[in-house]
């Protein structure tokens, strides 16, 4: 289950397909605010062909988001997507009833997550024109980034809080799963530092070399590794976790992190997992960052007072 807001599409590779999983793309698979449909379809044919393998096996669900809202129009879907995904139906949202021994035990509610924000929903037509004809050119010329939920920590925090508050109070006790903000949310988990080794371990290795000074063998490399660890610790500290108790809100993150990483959610083998591609060895395999039993989540959510 992935979302690649404001980016060209990227999807997990063959292990997911071979294991019999269903691929759920939660909107903004294509950046259609900045780019024309034909341009994106031409550049990412290989990725679309891989996704089509899921579709041919009946294991593919696709949603539209604010940056690819053109897919909400049947004529665009028929013209551009049906040649690759015959008969594909694009969704805005989906309710999944979870059963246990044939009895309903919970509800998963899936959507892209932009719904309800004025610039991304009600006035998306204006935002799209501004981004494509004004902001895109300014970004290229000035090398600046926009202050949108995908790029601004404070905006993301507010948006995620709003999503959690809605899910907590919504009738039916749903577990809300969205994308949109580029910020993975999994219970009370926090972002993981991208470090080969913990900071304390690097300090321990550096300490015996301190007397040798900067010219000592290995000192420069260890010092650089230590400074990198400090920066990563500060970066993660800024990415404040949105407390979600009960755990009624999860966010996939996205498929367009600047370093090429992909995050997503897996629901398999009785668990819901936050995963990242590639793994620690750089292979196209999922690295599980967080995991919890799905029954535990549903039982926790269902203990809320009925509304």
matplotlib code that plots the C-alpha trace (Angstrom):
import matplotlib.pyplot as plt

x = [0.0, 1.8, 1.3, 3.7, 2.3, 3.8, 6.2, 6.6, 5.4, 7.6, 6.4, 7.8, 9.2, 8.6, 8.7, 5.4, 3.9, 5.2, 4.0, 0.4, -0.1, -2.5, -1.0, -3.0, -1.8, -3.4, -3.4, -0.9, 0.8, 1.5, 2.5, -0.2, -0.1, 3.3, 3.3, 1.0, -0.5, 1.2, 4.6, 4.3, 2.9, 5.7, 8.5, 7.3, 6.2, 8.3, 6.8, 3.2, 3.9, 5.0, 1.8, -0.2, 1.0, -0.9, -3.9, -3.9, -4.0, -6.9, -4.7, -4.6, -6.5, -5.8, -7.1, -6.9, -5.5, -5.2, -2.1, -3.6, -7.3, -7.6, -8.1, -11.4, -12.6, -13.7, -12.6, -9.0, -9.0, -10.3, -7.9, -4.7, -5.0, -7.2, -4.7, -2.4, -5.0, -8.0, -11.2, -9.5, -11.7, -10.3, -11.5, -11.7, -12.1, -12.7, -14.2, -12.8, -14.7, -12.4, -14.0, -13.0, -14.7, -17.2, -18.1, -17.3, -14.6, -13.4, -13.4, -10.4, -11.1, -8.7, -8.3, -5.5, -5.9, -6.2, -10.0, -11.2, -8.2, -9.3, -6.3, -6.1, -9.8, -12.3, -9.9, -7.6, -8.3, -6.7, -3.8, -3.0, -2.9, -0.7, 1.7, 2.0, 2.3, 3.9, 5.4, 7.1, 9.0, 9.9, 11.2, 13.4, 14.7, 15.2, 15.8, 13.3, 10.8, 7.1, 5.6, 3.0, 2.2, 4.6, 7.5, 6.6, 6.9, 4.4, 1.8, 2.2, 1.8, -1.4, -2.8, -2.0, -3.5, -6.7, -6.8, -6.3, -9.0, -11.5, -10.8, -11.1, -14.5, -15.9, -19.0, -18.2, -14.8, -12.7, -9.0, -8.0, -5.2, -4.0, -1.0, -0.7, 1.7, 4.8, 5.1, 4.8, 2.5, 2.4, 0.9, 3.3, 6.4, 9.0, 11.1, 14.2, 17.7, 19.4, 22.6, 24.8, 25.8, 24.4, 26.0, 27.2, 29.1, 30.8, 31.9, 33.4, 35.4, 36.5, 37.6, 40.9, 42.0, 41.5, 45.1, 46.3, 44.7, 43.1, 46.0, 45.5, 44.5, 40.7, 40.1, 38.7, 36.3, 35.0, 34.7, 32.6, 30.5, 29.9, 28.8, 26.5, 25.0, 24.4, 22.6, 20.4, 19.5, 18.5, 16.5, 14.6, 13.9, 12.3, 9.9, 7.8, 5.6, 1.9, 0.5, -2.3, -3.9, -6.0, -4.1, -6.9, -4.7, -1.9, 0.0, 1.9, 4.5, 5.4, 7.4, 9.3, 11.8, 14.8, 17.2, 15.1, 13.6, 10.1, 7.8, 4.5, 2.2, 1.8, -1.2, -0.3, 0.0, -2.3, -0.1, 0.0, 3.6, 5.4, 8.0, 10.8, 12.5, 15.4, 16.5, 19.7, 21.9, 20.4, 18.4, 14.8, 13.4, 11.1, 12.7, 10.1, 10.3, 7.2, 4.7, 1.7, -1.0, -4.1, -6.4, -4.7, -5.3, -9.0, -9.6, -8.1, -10.1, -13.3, -12.9, -13.7, -17.2, -19.8, -21.1]
y = [0.0, 3.1, 6.7, 8.8, 12.3, 15.0, 12.6, 10.3, 6.8, 4.2, 0.9, -2.1, -4.7, -8.4, -10.0, -8.2, -9.6, -13.1, -13.4, -12.8, -9.4, -6.8, -3.5, -0.5, 2.9, 5.6, 8.5, 11.0, 8.2, 10.7, 14.4, 16.0, 19.4, 20.1, 17.7, 16.8, 13.3, 12.2, 13.3, 11.3, 8.2, 8.3, 8.6, 5.9, 3.2, 0.5, 1.3, 1.3, -2.0, -3.5, -2.2, -3.7, -7.2, -6.8, -5.6, -8.6, -10.9, -9.0, -7.7, -3.9, -1.0, 2.6, 5.8, 9.4, 12.2, 15.9, 15.9, 13.3, 14.3, 14.1, 10.4, 11.2, 11.9, 8.7, 10.1, 10.5, 7.0, 5.4, 7.3, 7.0, 4.2, 1.6, 0.7, -0.4, -1.3, -2.6, -1.9, -0.3, 1.6, 4.6, 5.2, 8.2, 6.1, 2.5, 0.8, -2.6, -4.8, -7.0, -10.3, -12.9, -16.4, -14.8, -12.0, -8.3, -7.1, -3.8, -1.3, 0.0, 3.3, 4.1, 7.5, 9.7, 12.1, 15.5, 15.6, 18.6, 20.9, 23.9, 24.3, 20.5, 19.8, 22.6, 24.9, 22.3, 23.6, 26.9, 25.4, 23.2, 26.2, 28.1, 25.2, 24.4, 27.8, 29.9, 27.9, 25.2, 27.8, 29.7, 26.4, 25.7, 29.3, 30.0, 26.5, 26.8, 24.4, 25.1, 25.2, 22.4, 19.6, 17.4, 19.7, 21.6, 19.8, 22.1, 21.8, 18.0, 17.9, 19.9, 17.8, 14.5, 15.7, 16.6, 13.1, 11.5, 13.6, 12.8, 9.0, 9.0, 10.6, 9.0, 6.7, 3.1, 3.1, 3.2, 2.8, 5.5, 4.9, 7.7, 9.2, 12.8, 14.3, 12.2, 11.5, 7.9, 7.6, 4.3, 4.4, 6.5, 5.6, 8.2, 8.5, 6.3, 7.8, 6.7, 5.5, 2.5, 2.6, 4.2, 7.5, 6.1, 3.3, 5.8, 7.9, 4.8, 4.0, 7.7, 8.1, 6.0, 8.0, 11.4, 11.7, 11.1, 14.2, 14.9, 13.3, 9.9, 6.9, 6.6, 9.7, 11.8, 9.0, 8.5, 12.2, 12.6, 9.6, 11.2, 14.5, 12.7, 10.9, 14.3, 15.7, 12.7, 12.8, 16.5, 15.7, 13.0, 15.2, 17.7, 15.1, 15.0, 11.9, 12.6, 10.7, 8.4, 6.7, 4.7, 3.7, 4.7, 6.6, 5.3, 7.0, 5.3, 8.0, 8.2, 6.9, 10.1, 10.7, 12.7, 9.9, 7.4, 5.6, 4.3, 3.7, 1.9, -0.1, -3.9, -5.7, -9.4, -12.5, -10.9, -7.8, -4.2, -3.1, 0.1, -0.9, 0.8, 0.0, -0.7, -2.7, -1.9, -3.7, -1.6, -4.6, -4.1, -5.8, -4.4, -3.5, -3.7, -0.5, -1.1, -3.9, -4.7, -7.4, -6.1, -7.7, -5.7, -2.4, -3.3, -4.4, -1.2, 1.0, -0.8, -0.2, 3.5, 4.6, 4.3, 7.6]
z = [0.0, -1.2, -2.0, -4.1, -3.7, -6.0, -7.7, -10.7, -9.8, -8.2, -7.0, -5.0, -7.2, -8.0, -4.4, -3.7, -6.9, -6.4, -2.9, -4.0, -2.5, -3.7, -4.6, -3.4, -4.8, -2.7, -5.1, -6.6, -8.5, -11.2, -10.8, -13.0, -11.5, -13.0, -15.9, -18.8, -18.7, -21.9, -20.6, -17.5, -19.2, -21.7, -19.2, -16.7, -19.0, -17.3, -13.9, -15.3, -17.0, -13.7, -12.0, -14.8, -13.8, -10.5, -12.4, -14.8, -11.8, -10.2, -7.4, -8.0, -6.5, -7.6, -6.1, -7.3, -5.2, -5.6, -7.8, -10.2, -9.9, -13.7, -13.1, -11.5, -15.0, -16.9, -20.2, -19.1, -17.5, -20.7, -23.0, -21.0, -18.4, -20.0, -22.8, -19.9, -17.3, -19.2, -17.3, -14.4, -11.9, -10.1, -6.6, -4.3, -1.2, -0.1, 3.0, 3.8, 6.3, 8.3, 9.4, 11.9, 11.7, 9.3, 11.7, 11.1, 13.6, 12.1, 9.3, 7.3, 5.5, 2.7, 0.9, -0.5, 2.4, 0.7, 1.2, 3.2, 2.6, 0.5, -1.7, -2.5, -2.8, -3.4, -5.1, -6.6, -10.2, -9.2, -7.3, -10.3, -12.7, -10.3, -9.8, -13.5, -15.0, -12.2, -9.4, -11.5, -13.4, -10.2, -8.6, -11.6, -11.9, -8.2, -6.9, -4.1, -2.6, -1.8, 1.6, 1.2, 3.5, 1.6, 2.4, 5.5, 8.9, 10.7, 8.0, 8.0, 11.7, 11.6, 8.7, 10.4, 13.6, 11.7, 10.2, 13.6, 15.2, 12.4, 12.7, 16.5, 16.4, 13.2, 13.5, 12.9, 14.6, 11.3, 11.0, 8.6, 6.1, 3.9, 2.1, 0.9, 3.4, 2.7, 6.4, 7.6, 10.6, 12.5, 16.0, 18.0, 16.0, 14.9, 11.9, 11.8, 11.5, 8.3, 10.0, 9.3, 13.0, 16.2, 17.2, 20.5, 18.7, 16.5, 19.5, 21.2, 18.1, 17.8, 21.4, 21.2, 18.2, 19.7, 20.8, 17.3, 16.1, 12.7, 10.8, 12.5, 10.5, 10.3, 12.3, 9.5, 8.4, 11.9, 12.6, 9.4, 10.4, 13.8, 12.4, 10.1, 13.0, 14.8, 11.8, 11.5, 15.2, 14.8, 11.6, 13.3, 16.4, 14.1, 12.7, 15.8, 16.0, 15.9, 18.9, 17.7, 20.7, 19.9, 16.7, 14.3, 11.8, 9.6, 6.8, 4.1, 3.7, 0.0, -3.0, -3.7, -0.9, -2.2, -1.6, -3.6, -0.6, -0.7, 2.3, 2.4, 4.6, 4.3, 5.7, 5.6, 7.8, 10.4, 10.8, 9.6, 8.9, 8.0, 5.5, 3.5, 0.3, -0.2, 2.7, 4.7, 2.1, -0.8, -2.2, -3.6, -0.5, 2.2, 5.5, 8.3, 10.5, 12.6, 13.0, 15.1, 14.9, 13.0, 15.6, 18.3, 16.4, 15.7, 19.3, 20.6, 18.2, 19.0, 22.7, 22.1, 23.3, 20.6, 19.0]

ax = plt.figure().add_subplot(projection="3d")
ax.plot(x, y, z, "-o")
ax.set_aspect("equal")
plt.show()
